[in-house]
């Protein structure tokens, strides 16, 4: 009951809720609590240097009782889904999101302008802060994990890619852990404790479709739905932490 699980970029905070049900103290953290219900979410904006410093101080202060820290920065600007042409929707007048990064240009494509440039630069600050927090956990010998889609360009971001050899990586399809789609997820951690999650789709079930849905003049992409972890995955993650 004294052990603490910290979930940064918590979103719906499902992982924190599951850990709380298992008897742990939890601290979900995000810039906004709008996606979470029935749980307190501490407000930190890691792109603000003073708040990033405060979060590092929190890790130092609580290090002796922190069981795990998990970070799942949004992959929006790093999503490979942006590379899809979606010509049928384009012909109907829908605005199709274009790629903002590439493996060769993980910090952002040349010539980005307007909102695309702002979003990419803001995400870069988040990714840099993520690397700072992971390095702090390494320094304090705290179990720390990172999650993003396996094909996300997040993994090519220089400060993140430099970390990968310092830990352990597993990949799995979400549908094998209670998800509705065959999303291939990569889970990286500072200690080799999540290897049992590594299972790929056995094609023994059906999947929800990845097709975008028209909403007014815009398109709604199912990738947003996949950001929240399946409940079964959360239970399996917490079971690993208990062991």
PyMOL commands that set and color helices and strands:
alter all, ss='L'
color gray80, all
select helices_A, chain A and resi 14-21+49-65+76-78+80-83+87-91+114-140+153-156+158-161+164-166+174-177+195-197+225-227+231-242
alter helices_A, ss='H'
color red, helices_A
select strands_A, chain A and resi 4-8+25-30+41-43+66-71+144-149+168-173+184-189+213-215+218-220
alter strands_A, ss='S'
color yellow, strands_A
deselect
rebuild
show_as cartoon
